[in-house]
Amino acid sequence: MHMNDARIQSFIYLGYFLDFVNPDISFDFSGIDKSRYADVPYPELLAKAVSLYREAVSAGFESGALNFIPLSGGLDSRAILALLLEQTEAAAIHTYTFGTPGTMDYDIGCALAGKVGTNHTACDLSRYQCSMDELLQTSERLRQQIMLFTHPPLSDLDKHYRGGVLWSGFIGGRTSGSYLPHHPSPTIEEAKRRYIEHNHLAKSVPLTDDVLASMTELVDWDGGTAGEISLDERLDLINRQVKYTVINNALQGYRYRLPFAHPPLFNFLFSLPDRYRFGQKLYIDVFLTYFRDIFNYPSKTTVGLPVNAPPFLIKGKTRLINLRYHVPGFQYLIKDPFINYCDFAKRIRTDSDFQQLIRGNVRDLDKRGLIDWIDLESVWSQHMSRTADHSLALLTLASLEIHLKAGKQL
């Protein structure tokens, strides 16, 4: 298999090119010491943590600048909001939510902004019509590197925030332990295999052993051991976070702040004993202790319940929501509150303009003859007939074609 084929496959299966080298961000793990805080009392760790979180935000805050936060239903953006409110008043902070009304990311983000009183803007992606011209421009600002369609409309962002400072929750969950494995990979080979399988985006298109082996060779590894940080977390940071997440979160054309990547905070959080990182324990305790009103607001992480809701309530509500998948026809009548961005499966089938955009680009990609291991016509027909949900595969394939039209070199 040619290296070029492996690169293309990495984009189709992961949503980004694995061979990308990001010139703007990298991680230094040398300051992590897993023995440093082994015997430090927990209250002291909480106090040190909140001090470092505050330092990470105050170090990048510019008084008088247009500071804005993409505010979702999750925890990281609200943590940044809580910290920024110590630097300035709510009315001076701009927040932005994009997605679909009726979903938790959209509704909770908008409701939290209203509760706090920020200068808020919301964008309903289900009503937003993409144009090829804007998608080609977006491709450039995403470095022709990641899948399209899961970002806010850049024309809308530019209208409100061009020249502003974008505060991103990049790696907030990663530093606090959201990716900490209970059973870490024992070898780098196993860690790479897990990495590919865990990050398989377009799962409706099978991932064969041949594809897996070819992509594994493209997974970067810096040669570090598990002594500082688990191999699984290490690979996630130097691959997915650097090659995908930061590009989606810190868009070209803005000045941006990445407070969770602040080296003193980064080193401290990864040096903590694992018992304080599992379940993001210390992270949640810090913000519930020092920023309770904002942080304990209902979140998507806890299925629309407060962050400190009892586990049995969270489990019960999750089961209630998931009933929609077990009652015939209900999944088409009741909107899934967990949807990120919008219901792309439905939109491809029912929105004629969006359908034409995706269909046209997938056909143009097929004509290039680059994807000979997937029957693209079959993928399209299966999706449209509801035989399968190939929406993520179709969005990724269309994104690849748009990047090629924007000048991506393979």
C-alpha positions as CSV (number, residue, x, y, z in Angstrom):
1,M,0.0,0.0,0.0
2,H,1.3,3.4,-1.0
3,M,1.9,6.0,1.8
4,N,-0.4,8.3,-0.1
5,D,-3.2,5.8,0.2
6,A,-2.6,5.5,4.0
7,R,-2.8,9.3,4.3
8,I,-6.1,9.4,2.4
9,Q,-7.4,6.6,4.5
10,S,-6.4,8.3,7.7
11,F,-8.6,11.3,6.7
12,I,-11.6,9.2,5.8
13,Y,-11.5,7.0,8.9
14,L,-10.3,9.6,11.4
15,G,-11.5,13.0,10.0
16,Y,-8.0,14.4,9.7
17,F,-4.6,13.6,8.0
18,L,-2.3,11.7,10.4
19,D,0.9,12.9,8.7
20,F,0.2,16.6,9.6
21,V,2.9,18.5,11.5
22,N,1.5,21.4,13.4
23,P,4.1,24.2,13.5
24,D,2.3,26.2,16.2
25,I,1.8,23.8,19.1
26,S,3.5,20.9,20.7
27,F,3.7,19.4,24.2
28,D,6.6,19.1,26.5
29,F,6.2,16.2,29.0
30,S,9.5,16.7,30.8
31,G,8.0,18.8,33.6
32,I,5.6,16.0,34.7
33,D,6.6,14.1,37.8
34,K,4.2,11.5,39.1
35,S,5.8,11.3,42.5
36,R,5.8,15.1,43.2
37,Y,2.3,15.2,44.8
38,A,1.9,11.7,46.0
39,D,1.8,12.7,49.7
40,V,0.4,16.2,49.5
41,P,-3.0,16.6,51.4
42,Y,-6.0,16.9,49.1
43,P,-7.0,20.4,50.4
44,E,-3.6,21.7,49.5
45,L,-3.9,20.3,46.0
46,L,-7.3,22.0,45.5
47,A,-5.8,25.3,46.6
48,K,-2.8,24.9,44.3
49,A,-5.0,23.9,41.4
50,V,-7.3,26.9,41.6
51,S,-4.3,29.2,41.8
52,L,-2.9,27.7,38.6
53,Y,-6.2,27.8,36.8
54,R,-6.5,31.4,37.7
55,E,-2.9,32.1,36.6
56,A,-3.5,30.4,33.3
57,V,-6.4,32.8,32.5
58,S,-5.0,36.0,34.0
59,A,-1.7,35.4,32.0
60,G,-3.6,35.7,28.7
61,F,-6.3,38.2,29.6
62,E,-6.3,41.5,27.7
63,S,-8.3,44.2,29.3
64,G,-10.3,46.1,26.7
65,A,-10.0,43.3,24.1
66,L,-13.0,41.5,22.6
67,N,-12.8,38.3,24.6
68,F,-15.1,35.5,23.4
69,I,-15.8,31.9,24.3
70,P,-17.6,29.3,22.2
71,L,-19.9,28.1,25.0
72,S,-21.4,24.6,24.8
73,G,-23.2,22.3,27.2
74,G,-19.9,20.9,28.5
75,L,-17.6,21.7,31.4
76,D,-14.4,23.2,29.8
77,S,-16.0,26.3,28.3
78,R,-17.9,27.1,31.5
79,A,-14.7,26.7,33.5
80,I,-13.1,29.4,31.3
81,L,-16.1,31.5,31.6
82,A,-16.0,31.3,35.4
83,L,-12.3,32.2,35.4
84,L,-12.8,35.1,33.0
85,L,-15.6,36.5,35.3
86,E,-12.8,37.2,37.8
87,Q,-11.1,39.3,35.3
88,T,-14.0,41.4,34.0
89,E,-17.8,41.8,34.2
90,A,-20.1,39.5,32.4
91,A,-21.4,42.1,29.9
92,A,-17.8,42.5,28.6
93,I,-17.5,38.8,27.8
94,H,-18.8,37.6,24.5
95,T,-20.1,34.0,24.2
96,Y,-21.1,32.1,21.1
97,T,-23.1,28.9,20.8
98,F,-23.7,26.9,17.6
99,G,-25.7,23.7,17.1
100,T,-29.4,22.8,17.0
101,P,-32.2,23.9,19.3
102,G,-33.5,21.1,21.4
103,T,-30.0,19.6,21.9
104,M,-28.1,19.9,25.2
105,D,-25.0,21.5,23.7
106,Y,-27.1,24.3,22.2
107,D,-29.8,24.8,24.8
108,I,-27.5,24.6,27.9
109,G,-24.9,26.9,26.3
110,C,-27.5,29.5,25.5
111,A,-29.2,29.1,28.9
112,L,-26.0,29.5,30.8
113,A,-25.1,32.6,28.9
114,G,-28.5,34.1,29.8
115,K,-28.0,33.1,33.5
116,V,-24.6,34.8,33.7
117,G,-25.4,37.8,31.5
118,T,-22.8,37.6,28.8
119,N,-23.0,39.2,25.4
120,H,-24.3,36.1,23.7
121,T,-24.9,35.1,20.1
122,A,-26.4,31.8,18.9
123,C,-26.3,30.1,15.5
124,D,-28.8,27.4,14.6
125,L,-26.8,25.2,12.2
126,S,-29.9,23.4,11.0
127,R,-30.9,26.6,9.3
128,Y,-27.5,27.6,8.1
129,Q,-26.9,27.0,4.4
130,C,-23.3,26.2,3.4
131,S,-22.0,27.6,0.2
132,M,-19.1,26.2,-1.8
133,D,-17.3,29.6,-1.7
134,E,-17.4,29.7,2.1
135,L,-16.4,26.1,2.5
136,L,-13.4,26.7,0.3
137,Q,-12.4,29.6,2.4
138,T,-13.0,27.5,5.6
139,S,-10.8,24.8,4.1
140,E,-8.0,27.3,4.0
141,R,-8.5,28.4,7.6
142,L,-8.6,24.8,8.8
143,R,-5.3,24.2,6.9
144,Q,-7.0,21.7,4.6
145,Q,-6.4,19.3,7.4
146,I,-9.7,18.3,9.1
147,M,-13.2,17.4,8.1
148,L,-15.6,20.3,7.5
149,F,-19.2,21.0,8.7
150,T,-18.5,20.7,12.4
151,H,-17.5,24.3,12.9
152,P,-19.5,27.5,13.2
153,P,-20.1,29.5,10.1
154,L,-16.9,31.6,9.7
155,S,-18.8,34.4,8.0
156,D,-21.0,34.6,11.1
157,L,-18.0,34.5,13.5
158,D,-16.1,37.0,11.5
159,K,-19.0,39.4,11.6
160,H,-19.2,39.4,15.4
161,Y,-15.6,38.6,16.5
162,R,-13.0,39.4,13.9
163,G,-10.0,40.8,15.7
164,G,-11.1,39.3,19.0
165,V,-9.4,36.9,21.4
166,L,-10.9,33.4,21.2
167,W,-10.7,31.5,24.5
168,S,-10.7,27.8,23.8
169,G,-11.3,24.8,26.1
170,F,-8.7,22.9,24.2
171,I,-7.4,19.8,26.3
172,G,-9.4,20.9,29.3
173,G,-10.8,17.4,29.7
174,R,-7.6,15.7,28.7
175,T,-5.5,17.5,31.4
176,S,-8.1,16.8,34.1
177,G,-8.3,13.0,33.3
178,S,-11.1,12.4,30.9
179,Y,-8.9,10.2,28.7
180,L,-7.0,8.5,31.5
181,P,-7.4,4.7,30.9
182,H,-8.1,2.3,33.7
183,H,-6.1,-0.3,31.8
184,P,-3.3,1.5,30.0
185,S,-1.7,0.0,26.9
186,P,1.4,-2.0,27.9
187,T,3.3,-1.4,24.7
188,I,3.5,1.4,22.1
189,E,2.2,-1.0,19.4
190,E,-0.9,-1.7,21.4
191,A,-1.3,2.0,22.2
192,K,-1.2,2.9,18.5
193,R,-3.7,0.2,17.6
194,R,-6.1,1.4,20.3
195,Y,-5.6,5.0,19.2
196,I,-6.8,4.2,15.6
197,E,-9.7,2.0,16.8
198,H,-10.8,4.5,19.4
199,N,-10.8,7.5,17.0
200,H,-12.4,5.7,14.1
201,L,-14.9,8.4,13.1
202,A,-16.8,7.0,10.1
203,K,-17.6,3.7,11.7
204,S,-20.3,2.8,9.2
205,V,-17.4,2.2,6.7
206,P,-15.5,-0.9,7.9
207,L,-12.0,-0.6,9.2
208,T,-10.0,-3.5,7.8
209,D,-6.8,-5.0,9.3
210,D,-4.9,-3.8,6.2
211,V,-6.2,-0.2,6.7
212,L,-5.4,-0.4,10.4
213,A,-1.8,-1.5,9.8
214,S,-1.1,1.2,7.2
215,M,-2.5,4.0,9.4
216,T,-0.7,2.8,12.5
217,E,2.6,3.6,10.8
218,L,1.5,7.3,10.6
219,V,0.7,7.7,14.3
220,D,3.4,9.9,15.9
221,W,5.3,8.9,19.0
222,D,8.0,10.9,20.6
223,G,9.8,8.0,22.2
224,G,8.6,8.8,25.7
225,T,7.8,6.1,28.3
226,A,4.8,5.6,30.5
227,G,6.7,7.0,33.5
228,E,5.5,10.6,32.9
229,I,2.1,10.0,31.3
230,S,0.3,6.9,30.0
231,L,1.1,5.9,26.4
232,D,-2.6,6.3,25.5
233,E,-2.8,9.9,26.8
234,R,0.5,10.7,25.2
235,L,-0.5,9.5,21.8
236,D,-3.8,11.3,22.0
237,L,-2.1,14.6,22.8
238,I,0.6,14.5,20.2
239,N,-1.7,13.2,17.5
240,R,-5.5,14.0,17.8
241,Q,-5.2,17.1,19.9
242,V,-2.4,18.7,17.8
243,K,-3.6,17.5,14.4
244,Y,-7.4,17.8,14.8
245,T,-8.8,19.4,18.0
246,V,-6.7,22.5,18.2
247,I,-7.3,23.3,14.5
248,N,-11.1,23.0,15.0
249,N,-11.0,25.0,18.3
250,A,-8.4,27.7,17.5
251,L,-9.4,28.8,14.0
252,Q,-6.9,30.6,11.8
253,G,-7.7,34.3,11.6
254,Y,-8.1,34.9,15.4
255,R,-5.9,35.4,18.3
256,Y,-6.6,32.6,20.7
257,R,-5.9,31.6,24.2
258,L,-5.4,27.9,25.3
259,P,-5.4,28.2,29.1
260,F,-5.5,24.5,29.8
261,A,-2.2,24.1,27.9
262,H,-0.5,26.7,30.2
263,P,2.7,24.8,31.1
264,P,2.6,25.2,34.9
265,L,-1.1,24.0,35.0
266,F,-0.4,21.2,32.4
267,N,2.5,19.9,34.4
268,F,0.7,20.0,37.7
269,L,-2.4,18.2,36.5
270,F,-0.6,15.4,34.8
271,S,1.7,15.0,37.8
272,L,-1.3,14.4,40.1
273,P,-1.9,10.8,41.5
274,D,-4.3,9.0,39.1
275,R,-6.9,8.7,41.9
276,Y,-7.5,12.4,41.6
277,R,-7.7,12.4,37.8
278,F,-10.1,9.4,37.3
279,G,-13.5,10.8,36.6
280,Q,-11.9,14.3,36.6
281,K,-12.3,14.3,40.4
282,L,-10.0,17.2,41.3
283,Y,-11.1,19.3,38.3
284,I,-14.7,19.0,39.3
285,D,-14.0,19.5,43.0
286,V,-12.0,22.7,42.3
287,F,-14.7,24.3,40.2
288,L,-17.6,23.2,42.5
289,T,-15.7,24.6,45.5
290,Y,-14.6,27.9,44.1
291,F,-17.2,28.5,41.2
292,R,-20.2,26.6,42.4
293,D,-23.0,28.6,40.9
294,I,-21.7,28.4,37.3
295,F,-20.1,25.0,37.4
296,N,-23.0,23.2,39.0
297,Y,-25.4,24.4,36.3
298,P,-26.9,21.5,34.3
299,S,-24.4,20.1,31.8
300,K,-24.4,17.8,28.9
301,T,-21.8,15.7,30.8
302,T,-24.4,14.9,33.3
303,V,-27.3,14.6,30.8
304,G,-28.8,17.9,31.7
305,L,-28.5,17.5,35.4
306,P,-26.3,19.5,37.8
307,V,-22.7,18.4,37.9
308,N,-23.0,17.0,41.4
309,A,-26.2,15.1,40.8
310,P,-26.3,11.6,42.3
311,P,-25.0,8.9,39.9
312,F,-28.3,7.0,40.1
313,L,-30.2,10.1,38.7
314,I,-27.7,10.5,35.9
315,K,-27.9,6.8,35.0
316,G,-31.7,6.9,35.2
317,K,-32.0,9.9,32.9
318,T,-29.6,8.4,30.5
319,R,-31.7,5.3,30.2
320,L,-34.8,7.4,29.8
321,I,-33.3,9.3,26.9
322,N,-32.0,6.1,25.3
323,L,-35.5,4.6,25.2
324,R,-36.0,6.5,22.0
325,Y,-33.7,4.0,20.3
326,H,-35.7,1.0,21.5
327,V,-39.2,2.2,20.5
328,P,-39.8,1.7,16.8
329,G,-40.1,5.0,15.0
330,F,-39.4,7.2,18.0
331,Q,-35.9,8.0,16.9
332,Y,-37.4,9.8,13.9
333,L,-40.1,11.6,15.9
334,I,-38.0,12.7,19.0
335,K,-34.9,14.8,18.6
336,D,-31.7,13.2,20.1
337,P,-30.6,15.7,22.8
338,F,-27.0,14.4,22.5
339,I,-26.6,15.5,18.9
340,N,-23.5,17.6,18.3
341,Y,-23.9,20.4,15.8
342,C,-26.9,19.1,13.9
343,D,-28.6,15.9,12.7
344,F,-26.5,15.4,9.6
345,A,-28.1,12.0,8.7
346,K,-31.5,13.6,8.4
347,R,-30.3,16.8,6.8
348,I,-28.5,14.9,3.9
349,R,-31.8,13.0,3.3
350,T,-34.2,15.9,3.5
351,D,-32.5,19.2,2.8
352,S,-32.3,19.4,-1.0
353,D,-29.6,22.1,-1.0
354,F,-27.4,20.4,1.5
355,Q,-28.0,17.0,-0.2
356,Q,-26.9,18.5,-3.5
357,L,-23.7,19.9,-1.9
358,I,-22.7,16.6,-0.4
359,R,-23.8,14.5,-3.3
360,G,-21.9,16.7,-5.8
361,N,-18.7,16.6,-3.9
362,V,-18.8,12.9,-3.3
363,R,-19.3,12.3,-7.0
364,D,-16.5,14.6,-7.9
365,L,-14.2,12.7,-5.5
366,D,-15.3,9.4,-7.1
367,K,-14.3,10.7,-10.5
368,R,-10.7,11.3,-9.2
369,G,-10.2,7.5,-8.7
370,L,-8.5,8.0,-5.4
371,I,-10.9,6.0,-3.3
372,D,-11.1,2.6,-5.0
373,W,-11.5,0.5,-1.9
374,I,-15.0,2.0,-1.1
375,D,-18.0,1.8,-3.4
376,L,-19.1,5.5,-3.0
377,E,-22.3,5.0,-5.0
378,S,-23.3,2.2,-2.6
379,V,-22.5,4.3,0.4
380,W,-24.8,7.1,-0.9
381,S,-27.7,4.8,-1.9
382,Q,-27.6,2.9,1.4
383,H,-27.7,6.2,3.3
384,M,-30.6,7.7,1.3
385,S,-32.6,4.5,1.6
386,R,-32.0,4.4,5.4
387,T,-30.3,1.0,5.1
388,A,-27.4,2.5,7.0
389,D,-26.3,5.8,8.5
390,H,-23.3,6.9,6.5
391,S,-23.6,10.6,7.3
392,L,-20.2,10.9,8.9
393,A,-18.6,9.0,6.0
394,L,-20.3,11.2,3.5
395,L,-19.4,14.4,5.3
396,T,-15.7,13.3,5.5
397,L,-15.6,12.3,1.8
398,A,-17.2,15.6,0.8
399,S,-14.7,17.4,3.0
400,L,-11.8,15.6,1.3
401,E,-13.0,16.7,-2.1
402,I,-13.5,20.3,-1.0
403,H,-9.9,20.4,0.4
404,L,-8.6,19.1,-2.9
405,K,-10.5,21.8,-4.7
406,A,-9.0,24.3,-2.3
407,G,-5.5,23.2,-3.3
408,K,-4.7,20.4,-0.9
409,Q,-1.7,18.4,-2.2
410,L,-1.6,14.7,-1.7
